[in-house]
Amino acid sequence: MDTFDDVFSAFGGPAKFAEAIGIQPVHAQTMKSRGSIPAPYWADTAAAAQRLGIEGVTLSALAEIAKEKRPATSEPQAEDAA
């Protein structure tokens, strides 16, 4: 799994993802549209994947996807004293 879209696809789309983790389909569609699964849903997502035999969807995989998705932050530049 490289992206959250891959996770939704592994479950068979947002509606099946929603059913698997016990949320409303519209909420899953919103997650897919945003390209993310909020961290509070990761445990349910990983548990559902294990229950359904979906490989590669683990807590660590979800955390890694989120880490890769996060924009890089730049260090503040020190101003030169004149």
N, CA, C and O atoms as a DFTB+ gen file, in Angstrom:
328 C
 N C O
     1  1       0.847      -1.179       0.000
     2  2       0.000       0.000       0.000
     3  2       0.890       1.238       0.000
     4  3       1.751       1.413       0.862
     5  1       0.656       2.086      -0.989
     6  2       1.438       3.312      -1.067
     7  2       0.620       4.561      -0.768
     8  3       1.168       5.593      -0.382
     9  1      -0.702       4.461      -0.950
    10  2      -1.567       5.625      -0.738
    11  2      -2.851       5.189      -0.036
    12  3      -3.171       4.002       0.025
    13  1      -3.569       6.163       0.484
    14  2      -4.867       5.846       1.072
    15  2      -5.842       5.371      -0.002
    16  3      -6.735       4.576       0.289
    17  1      -5.686       5.845      -1.236
    18  2      -6.517       5.335      -2.331
    19  2      -6.314       3.830      -2.497
    20  3      -7.263       3.097      -2.775
    21  1      -5.066       3.369      -2.325
    22  2      -4.794       1.938      -2.396
    23  2      -5.567       1.182      -1.320
    24  3      -6.048       0.073      -1.556
    25  1      -5.685       1.782      -0.145
    26  2      -6.425       1.156       0.955
    27  2      -7.902       1.021       0.577
    28  3      -8.493      -0.046       0.735
    29  1      -8.490       2.109       0.078
    30  2      -9.893       2.048      -0.330
    31  2     -10.094       0.990      -1.410
    32  3     -11.068       0.239      -1.373
    33  1      -9.181       0.932      -2.363
    34  2      -9.272      -0.064      -3.435
    35  2      -9.174      -1.479      -2.891
    36  3      -9.885      -2.372      -3.353
    37  1      -8.306      -1.692      -1.919
    38  2      -8.132      -3.023      -1.335
    39  2      -9.421      -3.519      -0.684
    40  3      -9.693      -4.719      -0.668
    41  1     -10.205      -2.596      -0.152
    42  2     -11.484      -2.949       0.466
    43  2     -12.607      -3.074      -0.570
    44  3     -13.692      -3.560      -0.251
    45  1     -12.350      -2.636      -1.806
    46  2     -13.380      -2.705      -2.839
    47  2     -14.116      -1.406      -3.032
    48  3     -15.206      -1.393      -3.604
    49  1     -13.543      -0.306      -2.566
    50  2     -14.149       1.014      -2.726
    51  2     -14.641       1.579      -1.411
    52  3     -14.693       0.873      -0.403
    53  1     -15.006       2.861      -1.420
    54  2     -15.401       3.531      -0.184
    55  2     -16.629       2.939       0.501
    56  3     -16.683       2.907       1.730
    57  1     -17.617       2.470      -0.265
    58  2     -18.820       1.915       0.361
    59  2     -18.502       0.637       1.131
    60  3     -18.986       0.443       2.246
    61  1     -17.692      -0.228       0.540
    62  2     -17.322      -1.470       1.229
    63  2     -16.378      -1.191       2.387
    64  3     -16.428      -1.869       3.413
    65  1     -15.514      -0.188       2.221
    66  2     -14.653       0.242       3.321
    67  2     -15.518       0.700       4.492
    68  3     -15.284       0.308       5.635
    69  1     -16.520       1.532       4.200
    70  2     -17.415       2.051       5.235
    71  2     -18.108       0.919       5.981
    72  3     -18.170       0.918       7.210
    73  1     -18.623      -0.039       5.231
    74  2     -19.298      -1.177       5.848
    75  2     -18.333      -1.966       6.745
    76  3     -18.700      -2.399       7.837
    77  1     -17.112      -2.141       6.274
    78  2     -16.125      -2.932       7.013
    79  2     -15.733      -2.302       8.336
    80  3     -15.483      -3.007       9.314
    81  1     -15.677      -0.956       8.372
    82  2     -15.242      -0.325       9.620
    83  2     -16.391       0.307      10.402
    84  3     -16.180       0.884      11.469
    85  1     -17.614       0.195       9.863
    86  2     -18.786       0.642      10.613
    87  2     -19.047       2.135      10.597
    88  3     -19.449       2.712      11.607
    89  1     -18.816       2.767       9.438
    90  2     -19.120       4.189       9.312
    91  2     -20.095       4.382       8.150
    92  3     -20.334       3.459       7.371
    93  1     -20.648       5.578       8.042
    94  2     -21.557       5.902       6.954
    95  2     -20.773       5.988       5.636
    96  3     -19.661       6.516       5.613
    97  1     -21.344       5.477       4.550
    98  2     -20.655       5.542       3.261
    99  2     -20.259       6.954       2.839
   100  3     -19.200       7.146       2.241
   101  1     -21.087       7.929       3.138
   102  2     -20.756       9.305       2.761
   103  2     -19.479       9.766       3.465
   104  3     -18.698      10.534       2.905
   105  1     -19.275       9.294       4.689
   106  2     -18.068       9.664       5.420
   107  2     -16.840       9.036       4.762
   108  3     -15.799       9.682       4.639
   109  1     -16.962       7.790       4.345
   110  2     -15.850       7.124       3.662
   111  2     -15.566       7.806       2.327
   112  3     -14.405       7.945       1.940
   113  1     -16.602       8.227       1.624
   114  2     -16.404       8.916       0.344
   115  2     -15.671      10.235       0.558
   116  3     -14.827      10.621      -0.251
   117  1     -15.996      10.926       1.650
   118  2     -15.303      12.174       1.968
   119  2     -13.830      11.903       2.239
   120  3     -12.965      12.647       1.776
   121  1     -13.540      10.836       2.991
   122  2     -12.143      10.471       3.256
   123  2     -11.417      10.215       1.943
   124  3     -10.308      10.709       1.734
   125  1     -12.040       9.446       1.062
   126  2     -11.411       9.122      -0.221
   127  2     -11.177      10.388      -1.027
   128  3     -10.112      10.548      -1.623
   129  1     -12.154      11.292      -1.056
   130  2     -12.007      12.541      -1.798
   131  2     -10.856      13.383      -1.264
   132  3     -10.173      14.070      -2.023
   133  1     -10.650      13.323       0.035
   134  2      -9.559      14.078       0.656
   135  2      -8.225      13.338       0.567
   136  3      -7.166      13.905       0.836
   137  1      -8.296      12.076       0.187
   138  2      -7.070      11.285       0.071
   139  2      -6.458      10.950       1.406
   140  3      -5.237      10.865       1.537
   141  1      -7.318      10.757       2.416
   142  2      -6.786      10.433       3.742
   143  2      -7.773       9.602       4.552
   144  3      -8.978       9.596       4.302
   145  1      -7.219       8.913       5.516
   146  2      -8.016       8.226       6.525
   147  2      -7.523       8.780       7.852
   148  3      -6.372       8.543       8.217
   149  1      -8.358       9.513       8.587
   150  2      -7.913      10.091       9.847
   151  2      -7.432       9.015      10.833
   152  3      -7.984       7.916      10.893
   153  1      -6.413       9.353      11.586
   154  2      -5.790       8.419      12.524
   155  2      -6.776       7.723      13.465
   156  3      -6.567       6.550      13.774
   157  1      -7.847       8.386      13.939
   158  2      -8.770       7.676      14.827
   159  2      -9.434       6.451      14.189
   160  3      -9.998       5.620      14.901
   161  1      -9.377       6.328      12.864
   162  2      -9.981       5.188      12.167
   163  2      -8.968       4.096      11.810
   164  3      -9.349       3.053      11.278
   165  1      -7.707       4.323      12.093
   166  2      -6.681       3.367      11.691
   167  2      -6.834       2.012      12.363
   168  3      -6.700       0.987      11.694
   169  1      -7.106       1.972      13.648
   170  2      -7.229       0.687      14.349
   171  2      -8.378      -0.126      13.764
   172  3      -8.231      -1.325      13.529
   173  1      -9.521       0.515      13.528
   174  2     -10.664      -0.192      12.929
   175  2     -10.340      -0.642      11.508
   176  3     -10.755      -1.721      11.085
   177  1      -9.606       0.177      10.778
   178  2      -9.227      -0.164       9.407
   179  2      -8.311      -1.379       9.386
   180  3      -8.524      -2.309       8.608
   181  1      -7.295      -1.372      10.239
   182  2      -6.356      -2.498      10.298
   183  2      -7.065      -3.769      10.768
   184  3      -6.808      -4.851      10.241
   185  1      -7.950      -3.645      11.751
   186  2      -8.685      -4.812      12.259
   187  2      -9.605      -5.388      11.176
   188  3      -9.692      -6.605      11.014
   189  1     -10.283      -4.515      10.442
   190  2     -11.172      -4.976       9.373
   191  2     -10.374      -5.651       8.267
   192  3     -10.801      -6.670       7.724
   193  1      -9.233      -5.095       7.933
   194  2      -8.386      -5.699       6.901
   195  2      -7.946      -7.097       7.320
   196  3      -7.965      -8.028       6.515
   197  1      -7.555      -7.238       8.568
   198  2      -7.138      -8.555       9.059
   199  2      -8.316      -9.528       9.015
   200  3      -8.170     -10.665       8.568
   201  1      -9.464      -9.084       9.472
   202  2     -10.666      -9.917       9.490
   203  2     -11.063     -10.379       8.089
   204  3     -11.522     -11.506       7.903
   205  1     -10.879      -9.490       7.102
   206  2     -11.284      -9.776       5.736
   207  2     -10.156     -10.386       4.881
   208  3     -10.350     -10.688       3.704
   209  1      -8.993     -10.558       5.488
   210  2      -7.870     -11.145       4.758
   211  2      -7.227     -10.209       3.751
   212  3      -6.664     -10.655       2.751
   213  1      -7.311      -8.912       4.013
   214  2      -6.687      -7.918       3.135
   215  2      -5.270      -7.675       3.645
   216  3      -5.070      -7.168       4.749
   217  1      -4.303      -8.041       2.830
   218  2      -2.906      -7.914       3.244
   219  2      -2.383      -6.502       3.014
   220  3      -2.820      -5.804       2.099
   221  1      -1.445      -6.098       3.855
   222  2      -0.766      -4.826       3.681
   223  2      -1.413      -3.635       4.341
   224  3      -0.870      -2.531       4.296
   225  1      -2.573      -3.836       4.959
   226  2      -3.240      -2.729       5.653
   227  2      -3.058      -2.955       7.148
   228  3      -3.831      -3.671       7.785
   229  1      -2.026      -2.332       7.687
   230  2      -1.688      -2.443       9.104
   231  2      -1.561      -1.041       9.692
   232  3      -1.526      -0.048       8.966
   233  1      -1.495      -0.980      11.008
   234  2      -1.304       0.327      11.638
   235  2      -0.021       0.978      11.146
   236  3       0.001       2.173      10.852
   237  1       1.045       0.196      11.054
   238  2       2.318       0.784      10.614
   239  2       2.246       1.226       9.153
   240  3       2.823       2.251       8.791
   241  1       1.547       0.469       8.314
   242  2       1.401       0.869       6.906
   243  2       0.611       2.170       6.793
   244  3       0.971       3.049       6.010
   245  1      -0.461       2.295       7.567
   246  2      -1.267       3.514       7.540
   247  2      -0.452       4.713       8.025
   248  3      -0.540       5.802       7.459
   249  1       0.339       4.502       9.078
   250  2       1.185       5.583       9.593
   251  2       2.227       5.993       8.555
   252  3       2.516       7.180       8.402
   253  1       2.783       5.030       7.852
   254  2       3.780       5.328       6.822
   255  2       3.152       6.112       5.663
   256  3       3.756       7.052       5.147
   257  1       1.947       5.723       5.261
   258  2       1.249       6.455       4.196
   259  2       1.024       7.903       4.632
   260  3       1.249       8.833       3.857
   261  1       0.581       8.086       5.871
   262  2       0.328       9.439       6.379
   263  2       1.623      10.241       6.435
   264  3       1.633      11.431       6.122
   265  1       2.699       9.600       6.828
   266  2       3.995      10.273       6.910
   267  2       4.444      10.743       5.527
   268  3       4.934      11.862       5.378
   269  1       4.279       9.898       4.527
   270  2       4.669      10.245       3.162
   271  2       3.782      11.336       2.581
   272  3       4.223      12.124       1.745
   273  1       2.528      11.380       3.027
   274  2       1.573      12.365       2.518
   275  2       1.815      13.748       3.114
   276  3       1.520      14.764       2.484
   277  1       2.352      13.779       4.326
   278  2       2.559      15.036       5.037
   279  2       3.560      15.913       4.287
   280  3       4.617      15.429       3.884
   281  1       3.242      17.200       4.094
   282  2       4.191      18.079       3.405
   283  2       5.439      18.287       4.261
   284  3       5.376      18.335       5.490
   285  1       6.550      18.407       3.585
   286  2       7.806      18.655       4.292
   287  2       7.762      20.046       4.908
   288  3       7.248      20.995       4.317
   289  1       8.307      20.137       6.091
   290  2       8.379      21.440       6.748
   291  2       9.793      21.957       6.604
   292  3      10.756      21.190       6.640
   293  1       9.907      23.233       6.444
   294  2      11.241      23.817       6.322
   295  2      11.628      24.439       7.648
   296  3      10.788      24.908       8.416
   297  1      12.915      24.426       7.887
   298  2      13.440      25.024       9.104
   299  2      13.362      26.545       8.957
   300  3      13.650      27.085       7.889
   301  1      12.972      27.233      10.038
   302  2      12.971      28.703       9.951
   303  2      14.387      29.202       9.728
   304  3      15.337      28.694      10.322
   305  1      14.516      30.187       8.881
   306  2      15.836      30.746       8.570
   307  2      16.185      31.803       9.598
   308  3      15.378      32.680       9.907
   309  1      17.391      31.710      10.121
   310  2      17.869      32.721      11.055
   311  2      18.203      33.977      10.264
   312  3      18.833      33.914       9.208
   313  1      17.780      35.096      10.779
   314  2      18.071      36.334      10.082
   315  2      19.481      36.787      10.424
   316  3      19.909      36.710      11.576
   317  1      20.180      37.250       9.431
   318  2      21.540      37.731       9.667
   319  2      21.477      39.070      10.392
   320  3      20.701      39.959      10.042
   321  1      22.324      39.182      11.416
   322  2      22.406      40.456      12.136
   323  2      23.322      41.384      11.348
   324  3      24.409      40.980      10.936
   325  1      22.898      42.599      11.139
   326  2      23.688      43.523      10.338
   327  2      24.668      44.279      11.155
   328  3      25.413      45.101      10.621
